[in-house]
Amino acid sequence: MTPEFISGFLFQAIKTALMLAAPMLATGLLVGILVSMFQAATQINEMTLVFVPKMLGVALALLLFFPWMINVITGFMGNMIINLPMYLK
């Protein structure tokens, strides 16, 4: 295995991990900003008010994006298994 191969494989793995995490992270960010704007407008400074909407938003994003996430990870693993003989050389 060459250093270029290992760095390319590592890049692909990190890219896949970021693609899998992005929908939940973006949803958490969006819900957090919206709740913070609501808190600023109403001057409610309750720290726990952000937690429940974020948790629900992330769970909803997970439910919505789960089929796509399964396709991404199975594609990555399928590619890894198919190219396993090349990796072992």
Secondary structure, 3 states (H helix, E strand, C coil): CCHHHHHHHHHHHHHHHHHHHHHHHHHHHHHHHHHHHHHHHHCCCCHHHCHHHHHHHHHHHHHHHHHHHHHHHHHHHHHHHHCHHHHHC
